[in-house]
Structures are given as structure tokens and as C-alpha cells.
Amino acid sequence: MSLSYIRKDMLAPQAPPISQSGVIRWVRDNLFKGPFNTILTLLAIWTLYQLIALSWPWLANGVWSDANSMADCRKIVAASAGPDASGACWAMIRERWSQFIFGFYPPSLWWRPILAFGLLFVALAPVLYSDNKSAMSKLCGVVGALTVLCLIGADGFSFHTVLAIALMAALTALAAIKPRLLLIVTLLFPFVALWLLWGGSIWGPITALLGFTVMVVIYGLVAPKLGPVMGASIGFIAACLWWLFLQSYVSEAWQALLPFQLTYVNSDKFGGFLLAFVIGVSSISISLPLGILLALGRRSDMFLVKTLSVGFIEFVRGVPLITMLFTASLLLQYFLPPQTKFDLILRVVILVTIFSAAYNAEVVRGGLAALPRGQYEAADALGLDYWQAQRLIIMPQALKISIPGIVSTFIGLFKDTTLVSFVGLADPLRGITTIVRADIAWKGIYWEPYIFVGAIFFIVCFGMSRYSMYLENKLKTDHR
């Protein structure tokens, strides 16, 4: 039997049909897949068109320059688009952008928050990209260049600019050569930022750092004999004794011997996004480890530890944040010794941190509960003690599961920094906007400051969201 046709040559591969690839397929699968989906897409397009049609004339007629008041903006809009036209007065942002960013921080000292903000990203580099040397060095280089450009714009080519160029160049080189050493910058950054932002004697942050050194030394001496919990507890008590009774005397003695300080800036000068970042970054950084400890305490087998953790978490989660802020502003001072001066921003940071830690504890507890029992049994089979098992096996998996919830809590916390306006601090959304609108020159302005502040909040929160997605994909090691 002979076959009438046998193919001897293979056909060359061809491109898929247009309807099965590219933009056309994406549109069909995501926007017009079925009648209901098509109706929703058309309604969304119609709604978007109406919004653009209503807002576009106002945006297109916007005034960016040649205006020093709301009246000037109206005159320019009337001259260019007609007497009945309306337009955005973005000139207000050009005139008052410094208040939205720095609040009432002295202009001659703007170099300090700019440098502190640049160092923040350098300190975050080994945390965000711990195993990516290239990304770490690129981040440090880009941040260094932007920091220098901002310093030149704010302070000109001064001594501070030259110092920043040398410092950022050294840190970028360190990230490229010995990236692990950047962890030292991460550990020292809170003390450096505190000194840069508030000023005062340099020996204050140094002696505060010595308190942590005392804690580590005591822990190293006590933990091998009494265990890590007792070692950490005794070390913390020793550090508190240092901070309460010895730090001020040591700091004053060193300042008298080697006086070196920056101009002190009162907390009432802080405002705008400078205040939002100080509160947000501080609370986010401290609340995560506290939340992890509270989550472990809530799942502990020790009755007292579990009861205290549950009581703390449920009480804090049952109280609105605004109530805690009023507590920080009005009531906390009554529980402190007489003549004690406790900075308002520090009080707010403590209460916001406690609030966020309680929510982070529940998020982390959900991650711990999601792990199968076999992971704990595997740790026991390997002969690991409790803390070794948590550090090496349990907590890395639980935190990976908890990333979306943790980042969501952080985003909410950063947005909630606007609530500090109710305790007399000039946040960017309500505090600074109210001050700007109270100026007779900008009387009648409304949408522009809210759009400007909202855009910056969106950029920051969207950046955190995208990084969390990157981290989830990076840590997703299961088979797909």
C-alpha cells in the first residue's frame, strides 16, 4: 500500500493570528469578554469621557507663572480663555511649595532635611535589595545625584553641597564594592537623622547609641547563662537606666570637652511632608518588630505573656487613632514626672507606633497560623530551640505570607499621618493647606492644594505597593 502524499519538508513557523496575540487579544479578553463585561467597559469609557470633558478646560487653562495671587490667576484666565472661563491656579504651588515640603523649617537649614532624606534611601538600600548588589549601587547612585541636585537648588554650591557630594560618592562606592557594610549606615541612620533634623549637640545621639551598646553587651553576658529572653530583658532594663540617669551627664561632659553642635530647630517648625515622613518612617520602622513580638506573644504557651499580648492588641485595635493622638497631645504629659519635657512629635510617634504594632501583630499572626504544623515539627526534629526555629524556619515563611497585609498597614499608617493636624501639627493635607488658604492673596483657592498633596501621597503609596509586589514575586519559591 502506497501513500498518496507524504510531507518531506517542514513548514516554517508562522506568526499567530492577529486576534490571538498582542493588544487585540488583551482588549478582547479583558474589556469585551461577554455581554456584561462589554456593557461595563462602555459605561466606564463614557464616565471617563464625562470626567475629562468637565475637568479638561479647568486644567488646560491652568496658570503656572506670572501670578502672585488668586486675583492675578483669574485675570490671566479671563484674558486668555474668556471672561466666563475657569482655570487652575497652580501658581500657588509655585509660591508655597516650600511650606508643603518643609513646613516652617528655616530656609537656611533646608540642607539638613534634604541630606537626611537622601541618607534614608541609602539606609534602605541593603534592606530592600539585600541580595542584589547592582540594584543597591544603582539606587545609591541615583539617590546621591538627586540629593546633590536638590541641595544645589536649595542652598547653592556651598560647603554642605560639597560635603554631600563626597558623602554620597563614598556611599555609592561602598555599595558597589562592599554592599554589606551599608548595614552599618542602616543601623546608624536613626541617630544621624535625629541629629540632622533637630540639631543640638552631636553627643546626644552618640550617648543614646551607647545605650544600645550597653544592651548588646549585657545581652551577650547574660544570654548564654540565663537564656535569650532574660538576656534581652536585663539588657533593655540596663539601657533604660543609662538613658534615664546617665546619658544626660555624659553628653554634657563631652559637649563641654569637645563642643560640636548644629542649630537647634523646635518641633513646631516641622510641617508638610517633612513631618509626614518623620512620623511615617519612624512608626513603620519600629512597629514591624514590635508587631512580630506581639504576634509571638499572642501565640505563646505562657499564660501571662499571652494574656498581656491579647489585652494590649485588642485594646489598641478597639480605640480610634485620633483618640490616641489626643492622648499623646493632652494626657500623656500627666503620667510623666514633673518638669519633664516630652516633645510632641515624639509623643505622636510613640502612640502611632503602638497603634500600628497592634495591627501588624494580627497580620503576622495570620501568617503564622497559615503555616502547617509540619514546619514546627520539622524544626523540633532538627533540634532547634524556640528562637532558632522562629528565626530560621517559621518567621521567614510567615512574613512572606504576610507581605500584602503588612504593606497595606504601612500604606494606611502613612496616610493617617494627616490626622496629626488635630493635635496642632501642620500636616501637608489639612494644616499647611489651611494656612495657605488663610492668606488673603490666595483666598478662594480650593482644589489645587488637595490635588498636589494627593498626588504626592499617591506616588509614595503606589511605590510601596509596587515594591511589595516585587518582593512577593522574588520570594515566591513554590513550583508554578
N, C-alpha and C positions, 0 to 999 in steps of 0.2 A: 504493500500500500504506500503510495507516494502522496506527500502533502502538496497542495497546490501553491502554498505560499509560506515561506519561512523567512523571517526578518534576519538579515545578516549584519546590518548596521544599526546601532542605537541612535535614537533621535536626540538631538541636542536639547538640554533643559531650556524651558521657556518660562517667561515671567507669568505669575498668576494673573487671573483676570482682574480687571480694574475694580470690579465690585467686591473682590475678595481680599483686597490689600489697601494699605495706605489710609488716607483721610476719609475716602468714601466709605470704606468698611467701618471705620471708627464712628463716623456720623450715623450710619445705619444701625449699628449695634447699640450705641449709647443714646441717641436722640430720637430715632424714629423706628424703634423696635416695637411694633404693635400699635394698635389704635390709641390706647390710653397713654402710652409714652409719647406718641406724636402730639396728642392734644396738650399734654403738659409742656412739651417743648415749645409749641406755638404760643401758649399762654405766657411762658417765660420770656420769649422773644418780644411779644407785644408789651409786656410790663417793662422790660428793659428799654425798649424804644420810647415808651412814655416818660420814663425817668430821665433818659438822656435828652429828650426833646424839651423837658421842663427845666433841666439844670444847665444845659449847654450854653444858652445865651448868658446866664449869670457867670459861668466860668469863662466863656470867651471874652466877655467884656471886663475881665478882671484887671485891676490896676496894681502893678508891682513897684513902680517908681514914680518920681515927680509928685508925690503926695505925702504930706506930713500930718494929715488929719482926715477924718471921715468926710468932712465937707469938701476937701480937695478931691477925694476919690469920686464923689458924686458929680462934681463939676467936670472932671475928666471923662467920666462915663457919659454924661449928658452931651458933651461936645463931640464925642466920637461915635456914639450909638443912638443919639436922640434923647429928647427930654424925658420920655417915658421909660427909657431902658434902665435896667438894673445890672449891677456888676459886683463881683467880689473885690473887696479892698485888701489885697494881700500886702499892701504897703505897711499895714500894721505889723505883720510878721517881720518884715524887714527892719522896722523901727524897734520892735520889742523882743526880737528873738533871744537876746541875751538874758532877759528875765525868764523866759520859758526854759532856757537851758540851765542857767546858773542861779536863778533867783536873785538875791541881793548880795551875792558873794562879791567882794571888792574886785573891780576890773583889773587892778594892778596885780592881783593874785590869781587870775584865771589859769595861769600856767600850772598851778598845783592840782586842781581837779582834772585838767586835761591830761597831765602826766599820770595821775592816779588811774584814770580811766584806761589809758593805753597799757599801763602795767597790769591792769585787771585781765585783759585778754592774753597777755604773756603768761600770767599766772595760771590761766585756764587752759593754756595750750597742752601741757603734759597730762591734764585731766581729760580733756576732750579727745585728744589724739595720742593716747599713751603708747600705741604700737605703730604709729605712722610718722616716722622721722621727717619725711618730705612735707607732709601736711603741717606738721608742727613748725618747721622752719619757715614755710611759706606764710603761715598765719603771723608769726612773729615779725617777718619782714614787712608784710602789708600793714600790720598794725603800727609798726615803728615808723613807716613812711607817713601814714595818715596822722599819727601823733605829732610828728615834726611839722607837717603842713598846718595843722591846727594851731600849734604853738607860734608858728611864723605869722599866721593870720591874727592871733590874739595878742601876741607880745612882741612881734617883730623878731629880727635876728639878734637876740640878746644872749646873755650868759646862760639863761635857762634853756634856750633853744640848743646851744652848743652842748650843754650837759645832756640834754635829752638825745641828741644825735649820737653822742658817744655811748650812752647807756643802752639805747635801742640797738645800735650796731653790735655792741658786745653781747647782748642777749640773743640776737639773731644768730650770731656766730656760735654761741653756746648751744642753741637749739640744733644747729647743723652738725656740730662736732660731738658734743656730749649732751644729748637731749635729756637724759635722766637727771642731770644736775639742775634742770629747770624746776624740779620739785622743791629745791631749796627756795627758789623765788616764790613758789606757790605757798610754802609754809610761812615765809616772811612777809608776804604781801599784806595781810590784815594789819600788821603793825606799821608798815611803811605807809599804807593808805590812810590809817588813822592819823599819823603824824603830818602827812601832806595836807589832808583836808582841814583838820582843826588847828594844826600848828602847835606852838608851845615848845617846851624843851624836848630835845631828842631823847633824853634819858628816861622820860616817862614810858614810851613804847618799849625801850630796851629793858627796863626793870620789870615791865609787865611780861615781857618774853621770858625773863628769868624765872617767873612764877611757873611757867610751863616746864622749864628746865628742872626746877625743883620737883614737879610732879613726876617727870620721867625718871629722875634719879631715885626717888622714893619707890616708885613702882618697880624699878629694876632690883632694888634691895629687898623689897617685901614680897613681891610676887612669887619668887622661887620657893619661899618658905610657907607662906600663908595662902597662896593661890592668886589668880589674876583679879578676882573680884575685890578681895581685901586689899591687894596692892593698889588697884585703881582708886578705891575709896580713901585709903590713907594718903595716897599721893594727892588726891583732889583736896582733902582737908588741909594738907601741908601747903598747897598752892594758895588756897583761900587765906590761910593765916599770913602768908607772905604778902598777898595783895592788900589785906586789911591793915596790917600792923607794921610792916617793914618797908614796903615799896616806896612810900612817900619820903621816908627819911633817907633811904639810899639814893633816890632820884634827886632830892635836894642837895645832898652832899656832892654827888657827881656834877650837878649843874654849877655848884659853887666852885668846884675844882676846874671843870672844863665847860664853860658856858657856850652852848650852841643851841640855837632855837630859831623857829620860824614865827612870824607874826601870828598871834592867836586870832582865830575867827570864831565869833559866837555862833551858836546853833541857830539863832533867829535870822542869820544871814543866809542860811541854806534854803533852797527852794527850787521849784521847777523839777526838771528831770534829774538834776544833781541829787536832790532829796529822794526822788523815787528810786534811783539806782542805789543810793546808800542804804535805804531801808530794804529794798527788794533783794539786793545781792547778799547783804548781811543775813537776813532772815532765811533765805533759801540755803545758804551755805551751812548755817547752824542747825536748821530744823530737820534736815535729812538724817544726820547721825542721831539726833535726839529721837526722831521718829522710829528709827531702826531699834534703838534701845527700848523704847516703849512697846513696840510690837513684840520683841522678845520677852519683855516683862509680862505682857498680857498672856502669852502662851507658856509662861513659866509654870513649873510644878510647885514652886514655893508659894504658899498661900498669901503671905504678907506682900511679896513682890507683885503677885498677880492682882491682888485687891487694890493696891495703890495705883498700879498702872491702869486698871479698868476705871477706877474712880476719877483719875486725872483725865483720861481720854474722854470719857462720857461727859464730865463736867465742862471741859473746854469746848467740845463739839456741840454742847447744848446752849452755849452762850454766844450771842452775835459778836462779830469782831468789833463793831462800833462800841459795844458796851465795854470791851476790854481796852479799847483806846481811851475811853473816858476814864477808866480805872487807872490807866497809865498816866493820864494827864492830871487827875484830881485826887485820887485816893491813895496811890502808891506811896506818895511822899509821907503820909501819915504813919506808915508802918516802918519808916526808916528812923535811925537815931536823930536827935535834934541837931540842927546846924548842918545836916548832910545835904550837899548839893548834888542832885542827880539829874543829869542832862535829859531834857525832854525827848530828844531824838533817841537816846539810849534806852529810855523807858519804853518808847514806842517799839523799838527794835526787839526788846525782850518780850513784850506782850505779843507782837506779831509772830515772833519765832515760836512761842509757846502754842499759839493758835495753829500755825502751820504744822508743827510737830505732831499734834494730835491727829490731824487728817492724814499726814504721811504715815503715821503708825497704823492706821486702819488699811491704807493701801498696801503697805508692806506685809501686814498680817494676812491680807488676801493672797499675796504671792506665796507666803509660807504655807497657807492652807491648801494651795493648789498643788504643792509637791506631793508625790506619792510617798507612802510610808516607807517604801523600799529604800529611798535615799537616806533616811535616818538610820535604817538598819544597816545599810552599806557602810556608813560612817562608823557605826559601832563595830562592825566586823573588821574594819581596818585598825581598830584600836585607838581611834581619835577621841580626845576629850571633847567636852561641850563646845568650847570656844574654837578649837581647831576644826571641828565639824562645821560650825557656822561659817567660819572664815573661808574654808577651802571647798565645801560641798554645798551647803544649804543656801547661804546668803547669796552667792553669785547667781544661782538659778532663780531664787525668789525675786531678786532685784530685776533680773531680765524680764520676768513675767510682769513686774510692777511698773515698768518704764512708762507706759501710757498714762497710768493713774498718777504717778509721781510728777510727770511733766505737766499734766493737767492741773495739779495742785499748785505747781510753781507758777504757771501762767495766771491762774486765779489770784495767787498771792501778789504777783507784780501789779495786776490791775487794781487790786484792793488797796494799794498804797495811796490811791487818790482819796481814801477815806480819812487820811490824816488831816485834811483841811478842817474837819470838825473839832480838832483839838488845837487849832491855832497855827498849824504849819502850812506853808504856802506850797501846796502840791501843784503840778502843772495844769491839771484839768479845771479845778474849781478855784483854788487860791490865786494863782497868777492871772487866770482869765478874769476873775472878778476885779482884781487890781487894775488890769489893763482897761477893762470896760468902764471903770470908775473915772478914768481920765476924760476930761471934757473934750479933748481932741478926738477921742475915739468913741464918743457917745453914739450909740445906735448900732454899733457893730455887734454881730451875733454869731454867725456860723463859722467865720474864718478861724478863730482860735480853737474851736472844738474840732474842726476838720484837721488842723495842723497837729494838735496834740493826739487826736485819734490815729492819724497816720503813723506817728512815731510809735505809739503803743502797738499798733498792728505789726509794724516791721519787727519790733523786738519779740512779740509773742509768736509771730509766724516763724521767726528764726529759731526760737526754742522748739517749736513744733516740728520743723524740718529736721533739726538735729536729732530729735527723739526718733524720727522715722529712720534716719541714717543709723542710729545706734541699734534700733531693733533689727534692721537688716544685717548689720555687722555681727550681732550676737546670735542670730538665728542659725544654729548649727544642726538642726534636725534635717532629716532627709526629705527633699522636696521632689 
